[in-house]
């Protein structure tokens, strides 16, 4: 087998992405790829897929994204304009083995310069071997993505049941229940703070993280794992600033980051019920705190919600528990698949493992 060592610029050519302000985006099915990956949708593509991009600025500098379809690369990223005859999927995996954060241009705001990226030394095999390596790694990613889609369908099914029962008040037997002051009898209007207590998460700098089994949960979801937890599971977490409106259900013990709020007290209610309540309540929420979107837990605690009797809550939990059990199995499977993929990735890309 012949491998050659060269500069990355001899393998692919990068270009800075293109600006697309939020107000200029139009509804469509074209992914907009930013520094951290997909950051929205648009109705126009300016680059043919498949594509590979690298986060150019901010906290996600160096993050590599593969886009199988036509897309719009945002100016927060560098994207490949020419694969120079190499396999795009292989290039994606190759770039994931490189630490581009060390190539920061030195400006006050971390930024990745394509001229620096082009000088990175790489070793690559023939196109045939590239395709074989990419196919092996893609088998893991395809199964992971399939499981993610199954999880999304299961969670959507539970969300729709919650909405039907507790938002539209079309719960089993609702036709026999009279309304009292606009809500079904035996239901209450209560402040959110009487149902749960939210608390701000804890700081955990990258330098202090030690590989372990406990998920680190930020405003955008699980961002890594640590050897210590700060909160008991099952947990319910939502964004305090940054990504807002998303709510995450965590099965086991975990570390909530300080970009998030987590439920520290369920006040006798089932965590799954609280999860769906917050998911419905915070959907589409926006706020401004200085220049960064943010929410205040004290304000959330004062929000008034319609709350059903405990018996109806128990009926709901009985139905959605099976869904959640399947979600847990699928997520555990994905964690193991990701660990296996990440174990062989550098060994395949370096040629240590033959295919």
Phi, psi and omega in degrees: 000135182255121174246146178236145178256131183201181175279148180302329179294345175271355183252318178216162176239131181256155173216150176292143180291186188240139183296145176204084181301153181306320184290344180264355181280140180241146182304133180185186183246020179265120180290139172261122185254117180254203184295323184260010183115209182294132183235015179150195184226159177211171181261005183222136175253143177242358178226135178283141175272167357288151182229159178227133180223162179233137175301126186263335186212165176079198184292338183262021180304129179090354179289132184258134181233135175254129180238112186285345185242173175301146188205176175242110177280121181285160183287359172278003182229162166253136180233153181283123177265337182209122178274000175049040176085003180266162183282122183302319182292321176297318179301319177304311181291322178301313182295330180293342179272359183255144178262096182277348182297334181286351181265017178310132184292348176096001178288168180300321175265123180309131182211145182253124180264128183297330179295325175291318181299320182296339182272352182298134180278132178225159175235124185230152178267189176293164181300319179300315179292322177303313183294324179292318179294316180297321180295321179296313181288326180295331179300321176294311184295324179294320179291321177299314180294321177299318178295322178297320179294322177295319177299315180299320179293319179295317180292324179293321178299316179294321180297319181294323176296314179302315181297319181294316184284312194252349175258311178273351180059037175254054179281164180304126180084009184299332183292346180257005182252127180281157177269143178229111183057038174088357178230157180301148177302145181077001172268160181235155164257119186225153172286144182304326181295344177273351181256327183204164174235126178263148178221147178290143179286191188240144178293145176205085181302151180307320184295339183261000182277136180238129183308132181196197187260352187265124181294141173263121188245120178252191178294341181254012178109200180287122183245005180162190181224150184225165181269006181220146177247159178241347184220144179278144176266166356290147185238155175233125187228142175220165183286138175266322169207166186090248177279118181246154175091346177270140179232137186238137176255121184248123186293310186254191177296153188202174176243107176280126180284166183285358171276358187237162167248141177230153181281116181264342180212120179270355176051043176086359182264156181286133180306324179295323177295317179295320178303310182289327175299310181294323180298320178286318185292322186264001181301122178078010182293140175222152177200168177232128175230104191057231180266357185247128177303135181205162176230153182252123182297328180294325176291317179301319182300335182270353181293139182264131180232158174269127190235126184279166178292157186300324181299319179289325175299316180298321178297319179296314181299321180300323181285314187275349181299321180297319175302315183293326176298319178293321177300317181298317180297316182294320179292322177295320177298317180296322178299318180291322177296318179295320178296317179294316179299314182292338178287318183270343183308303183293331181285326175288317184292330180274349182089004180296324176258126179277144173239000000 
